[in-house]
Amino acid sequence: MRLALEESALENDEITEQGGIQFLVNERDKVYFENVKIDFVKSLFGGGQFKVLRV
């Protein structure tokens, strides 16, 4: 599983929206995103990254 920016969905992608942001989840990776929350965590130096958190 990897998180990446994509310009368009592929045939087997599922589109979901959280907080006004659309996420594409590939069919084979869908099981990893059940009961999770995607959060953006800012770093001390102004950047940040998405984290997948179990809920």
VENZIUR-V23977 format. One record per backbone hydrogen bond with DSSP energy under -0.5 kcal/mol. CO is the residue of the C=O (numbers start at 0). NH is the residue of the N-H. E is the energy in kcal/mol with one decimal. If there is no record, write none. Layout:
CO&NH&E + CO&NH&E
//
This chain:
9&12&-1.5 + 11&26&-1.3 + 13&15&-0.5 + 13&24&-2.7 + 15&22&-3.8 + 17&20&-1.4 + 20&17&-2.4 + 22&15&-2.8 + 24&13&-2.9 + 25&28&-1.1 + 25&29&-0.8 + 26&29&-0.7 + 28&31&-1.5 + 28&32&-0.5 + 29&32&-1.4 + 30&33&-0.9 + 32&35&-0.8 + 34&54&-2.5 + 36&38&-0.6 + 36&52&-3.3 + 38&40&-0.6 + 38&50&-3.3 + 39&41&-0.5 + 40&48&-1.9 + 42&45&-1.3 + 46&42&-2.6 + 48&40&-2.9 + 50&38&-2.8 + 50&52&-0.6 + 52&36&-3.0
//
